[in-house]
Amino acid sequence: MNKTHSRIELIRIEGLIMLRAMIGFILSATVTAAGAGQTLHVYGPGGPMAPMKECAELYQQKTGVKVEVMAGPEQSWIDAAQTNADVIFGGADYMLTKFELDHKGFLLPGSRVELFDRAVGILVRPGNPKSIRGMTDLAKPGMRLLDVNGAGQTGLWEDLAGRKGLISAVSSNVIASVANSAQGIEQWNARPELDAWITFESWAKRLPGKVELVRLPEGERLYRGTPAAVASRSTSQDQARSFLVFLQSSSAHAVFVKWGWR
């Protein structure tokens, strides 16, 4: 091949590269434009709120689709979700299953996915004044424990204590039981006599300066999942499915890890 032909071939290749780049840009712009003006409404408990909201912002930057996340106790958002929900997520697998049992037909069959799981640990007062290191310490006489009997945390302390034959001892030290994490935080802030709270490690990220995390040995840890599903009443089911795919991506995983998931 002579120099003239080589130059022509080089120009042709450069032209193809530019054309592909232009097509990619146009397609990306088309996807963004198609998403512009759309809004997805996402509902679930308060525990995964921080990573969900951050992922929603990333998804909007990527697609132009606005994602509004409303999180907290179910009674605070269920009325709104009845009218416009696109995605529902849970703070543990049993939570989304219970939601489906309580609201028959609300979730689109076959749309449920599993995101990332998070470990259970022990939250104590800053500085760990009682020198709590594990479940055996929580069973000592005089310990004062907070129990959230709901919001993904149902049975956490019992499962951990049962492994060590400490159910009776730990149970006698539970002096406050509430239904959800929001109430748990209220109790923790209002009652300085509470020594510890068995809950998800991720809450330590949400309560800086108010708690210190005691991590359990790997062989003793419990993990619970973070499921999500498309709402059957959604008018944007394709976009909702796309958001669920994004939530399973490496970019979303990095966000969840930052907030205490693994």
C-alpha positions in Angstrom: 0.0 0.0 0.0 1.5 3.4 -1.1 1.6 6.6 1.0 -1.5 8.0 -0.7 -3.6 4.9 0.0 -2.3 4.8 3.6 -3.3 8.4 4.1 -6.8 7.8 2.6 -7.2 4.8 4.9 -6.2 6.8 7.9 -8.7 9.6 7.0 -11.4 6.9 6.6 -10.7 5.4 10.0 -10.6 8.8 11.7 -13.9 9.6 10.1 -15.5 6.4 11.4 -14.2 7.1 14.9 -15.7 10.6 14.7 -19.0 9.3 13.4 -19.3 6.7 16.1 -18.5 9.4 18.7 -21.2 11.6 17.3 -23.7 8.8 17.2 -22.9 8.0 20.8 -23.3 11.6 21.8 -26.6 11.9 20.0 -28.0 8.6 21.5 -26.9 9.8 25.0 -28.5 13.2 24.5 -31.7 11.4 23.2 -31.9 9.2 26.3 -31.4 12.2 28.5 -33.9 14.3 26.6 -36.4 11.4 26.8 -36.0 11.3 30.5 -36.1 15.0 31.0 -39.4 16.0 32.7 -40.0 12.5 34.0 -40.2 11.9 37.8 -40.0 8.6 39.5 -41.5 8.3 43.0 -39.6 5.9 45.3 -40.8 4.9 48.8 -39.4 2.9 51.7 -38.2 2.9 55.3 -35.7 5.4 56.7 -32.7 3.1 57.1 -31.6 3.0 53.4 -32.7 6.6 52.8 -29.2 8.2 52.6 -27.8 5.8 49.9 -31.1 5.8 48.1 -31.2 9.6 47.8 -27.6 9.7 46.7 -28.2 7.1 44.0 -31.3 9.0 42.9 -29.1 12.1 42.3 -26.6 10.1 40.3 -29.4 8.5 38.2 -30.8 11.9 37.5 -27.4 13.2 36.3 -27.0 10.1 34.1 -30.5 10.0 32.5 -32.3 13.3 33.2 -35.0 11.5 35.1 -35.8 13.0 38.5 -36.1 10.5 41.3 -37.9 11.6 44.4 -37.2 9.4 47.5 -39.6 9.6 50.4 -38.5 7.4 53.3 -39.6 6.8 56.9 -42.2 4.8 58.7 -44.7 3.4 56.3 -47.6 5.3 57.7 -45.9 8.6 56.7 -45.8 7.8 53.0 -48.3 5.0 52.2 -51.1 7.4 51.2 -48.9 9.2 48.7 -47.5 5.9 47.4 -51.1 4.7 46.7 -51.3 7.4 44.1 -47.9 7.7 42.4 -45.4 5.0 43.6 -43.0 3.7 41.0 -40.6 1.8 43.2 -40.9 0.4 46.8 -37.8 -0.7 48.7 -37.3 -2.4 52.1 -34.8 -2.2 54.9 -34.8 -6.0 55.1 -36.2 -8.8 53.0 -39.0 -9.6 55.4 -40.1 -6.0 55.3 -40.8 -6.0 51.6 -42.5 -9.4 51.9 -44.7 -8.1 54.7 -45.5 -5.0 52.7 -46.6 -7.3 49.8 -48.7 -9.3 52.2 -50.3 -6.2 53.7 -50.9 -4.6 50.3 -51.9 -7.3 47.9 -51.1 -6.5 44.2 -49.1 -3.4 45.0 -45.8 -4.8 43.7 -45.4 -5.9 40.1 -44.8 -9.7 39.9 -41.3 -10.6 38.9 -39.9 -7.2 39.4 -38.3 -7.7 42.8 -34.5 -7.4 43.0 -32.0 -7.7 45.8 -29.6 -4.9 46.2 -26.9 -5.0 48.9 -26.8 -6.3 52.5 -25.6 -4.7 55.8 -24.3 -6.0 59.0 -25.8 -5.8 62.5 -23.7 -4.2 65.2 -24.0 -2.6 68.6 -24.3 1.2 69.0 -23.1 2.6 72.3 -22.5 6.0 73.7 -19.5 8.0 72.4 -16.4 6.8 74.2 -18.0 3.5 75.0 -18.2 4.3 78.8 -19.5 0.8 79.6 -16.6 -0.9 77.7 -19.1 -3.0 75.7 -17.3 -5.4 73.3 -20.0 -7.9 72.5 -23.2 -9.8 73.4 -21.8 -11.2 76.6 -21.4 -7.6 77.9 -25.0 -6.8 77.0 -26.2 -9.7 79.2 -24.5 -8.3 82.3 -26.8 -7.2 85.1 -27.6 -3.5 85.0 -27.1 -3.0 81.3 -29.9 -0.8 79.8 -30.8 -1.7 76.2 -32.9 -0.1 73.4 -34.9 -2.5 71.2 -36.5 -1.5 67.9 -39.1 -4.2 67.2 -39.7 -3.4 63.6 -38.1 -1.5 60.7 -35.9 -4.4 59.6 -34.7 -4.9 63.2 -37.3 -7.4 64.5 -35.5 -10.2 66.3 -32.0 -8.9 65.8 -31.0 -9.1 69.5 -32.8 -12.4 70.0 -31.0 -14.0 67.1 -27.6 -12.8 68.4 -28.3 -13.6 72.0 -29.7 -17.0 71.2 -26.4 -18.2 69.7 -24.8 -17.7 73.1 -27.6 -18.9 75.3 -28.2 -15.3 76.5 -31.8 -14.6 75.5 -33.1 -14.5 79.1 -30.3 -12.3 80.3 -30.4 -9.8 77.4 -34.2 -9.7 77.5 -34.2 -8.6 81.1 -31.9 -5.7 80.2 -34.2 -4.3 77.5 -35.8 -1.2 79.1 -37.2 0.5 75.9 -38.9 -1.1 72.9 -40.3 1.0 70.0 -41.7 0.2 66.6 -39.3 2.0 64.2 -35.9 3.6 63.9 -37.2 7.1 64.1 -38.7 6.3 67.5 -35.5 4.6 68.4 -33.5 7.7 67.7 -35.9 9.8 69.7 -35.5 7.4 72.7 -31.7 7.4 72.3 -31.5 11.2 72.3 -34.0 11.6 75.2 -32.8 8.9 77.5 -29.1 9.1 78.2 -29.4 6.1 80.6 -29.7 3.8 77.6 -26.3 2.1 77.2 -26.7 0.2 73.9 -28.8 -0.4 70.8 -28.5 -3.6 68.6 -29.1 -2.4 65.1 -27.6 -2.0 61.7 -24.0 -0.7 61.5 -25.2 1.7 58.9 -27.0 3.8 61.5 -23.6 4.8 62.9 -23.0 6.7 59.6 -26.3 8.6 60.2 -25.8 9.5 63.8 -22.2 10.9 64.0 -21.3 12.3 67.5 -24.3 10.5 69.1 -23.2 6.9 68.8 -20.1 4.8 68.6 -20.1 1.5 66.7 -19.0 -1.8 68.3 -18.5 -4.3 65.5 -19.2 -7.9 66.2 -16.7 -10.6 65.2 -17.3 -11.7 61.6 -18.4 -15.2 62.8 -21.1 -13.7 65.0 -22.5 -11.0 62.6 -25.9 -11.0 61.1 -26.7 -9.5 57.7 -30.0 -8.4 56.2 -30.8 -7.5 52.7 -32.2 -4.4 50.9 -34.8 -5.5 48.3 -36.7 -3.3 45.9 -39.5 -3.8 43.4 -41.6 -1.9 40.8 -45.0 -0.7 41.9 -47.8 -2.3 39.7 -49.6 1.1 39.6 -46.5 2.8 38.1 -47.1 4.6 34.8 -43.3 4.6 34.2 -42.5 0.9 34.7 -39.8 0.8 32.0 -38.0 3.7 33.7 -38.6 2.2 37.1 -37.0 -1.0 36.0 -34.1 1.0 34.6 -33.6 2.6 38.0 -33.5 -0.8 39.6 -30.8 -1.9 37.2 -28.8 1.2 38.1 -29.3 0.4 41.8 -27.5 -2.9 41.2 -24.6 -1.3 39.4 -21.0 -0.8 40.7 -21.6 2.9 40.9 -24.6 2.4 43.2 -22.8 -0.2 45.2 -20.0 2.3 46.0 -22.6 4.6 47.4 -24.1 1.9 49.6 -20.7 0.9 50.9 -20.0 4.5 51.8 -23.2 4.5 54.0 -22.4 1.2 55.8 -23.5 -1.6 53.5 -21.0 -4.3 52.2 
